[in-house]
Amino acid sequence: MRYWRWCWRARRPRPVATLRDYGADGEPMPEVGRRDIVLDGRGRPAAIIETVELTQRRFDDVPEAFALAEGEGDYAEWRAGHIAYFTRNGGWSPGLMLVCERFRLVEVLT
């Protein structure tokens, strides 16, 4: 399940997540072709998305175009915001492995 605020536009990629967030205790790794239900702010199903691209990259290797597509300011703001977030949530380094995902909006449910 995903949150609607992350992907209210069909062309917006999902915010990057750390590779460490996936696995036995975390969310299942996205897969190209898989469809997921996106939740609204109250935890209700809001949309269905389909993963169309998935890459793993080091933090310092995330392309500026991908970062800008998240819609969180310019590239410097994206970097600063993500460094602060990852530092608070398990640690950050330039080599931190990230999962970068693009998806398409399949259906709006609400």
PEURHU-V632266 format. One record per run of one state. SS is the DSSP state (helix for helix, strand for strand, loop for the rest). FROM is the first residue (numbers start at 1). LEN is the number of residues. If there is no record, write none. Layout:
<<SS FROM LEN> <SS FROM LEN>>
//
This chain:
<<loop 1 1> <strand 2 2> <helix 4 3> <loop 7 7> <strand 14 5> <helix 19 3> <strand 22 1> <loop 23 4> <strand 27 1> <loop 28 7> <strand 35 5> <loop 40 5> <strand 45 14> <helix 59 3> <loop 62 2> <helix 64 6> <loop 70 5> <helix 75 14> <loop 89 8> <strand 97 12> <loop 109 2>>
//
